[in-house]
Amino acid sequence: SDARVLAKKIVATYKLCSEQLSSQTHYDYGMRAVMAVLRAAGNLKQAYKTQDEAILMLRAIRDVNVPKFLSHDLPLFEGIAKDLFPGIKLPEPDYVNMLSAMNGACEKHNLQPTGYFLQKTIELYEMIVVRHGLMVVGYSYGGKTCSYRVLADTLGKLCELGQNDENKVRVYAMNPKSITMGQLYGQFDPVSHEWTDGILAINYRIAASDQGPDRKWVMFDGPVDAVWIENMNTVLDDNKKLCL
């Protein structure tokens, strides 16, 4: 059946990627990556019920993996995809409304809407659709913060115009390196034996108690180190639980 053939192609894609692409710490070819592809394929199948499943699977594999690959690995990945899905041409995604709103958001933030910036912002949106948590990595002053702010404004504008079935975004941003671990996650006072919630817990509770349709983004906007990111491992994987 198609399902068995496509399942083998997912495995073959990641096997070839692990052999041919460069070795990077953020490249992941394990079960978590497979789950993300299956989730993306399921979303596409629900949206395009009559579309050829091979096209949907190729698009899911691309949507999940292209944003995280470095520029010199992209041609190799394209070659692998072309070999495993011969003769399949993906239709151009319809981002007309989003690009229009994105250009307006860039103007509002006094930014130049370069092709690369818009492409990366759209890739960020595609990742948000298929994952419950993600990291935007790059050099300082690379445009990471501007990218998510522009995307938030873009989705808000689409919601106002009633386009793309989008909702407004509420951002709860914090810099994890500007405060102590106790202030971030919460701490136990050894003298009074009282627990004090951290900024993350307070923001998370506010976001969780809001039953409205708006998207809620809890953002750690700052440098990554092994100390504060360690507690986020179980949040970002399929456990979705904060274990301190």
Order of alpha helices (4+ residues) and beta strands (2+ residues): alpha-alpha-alpha-alpha-alpha-alpha-alpha-beta-alpha-beta-beta-alpha-beta-alpha-alpha
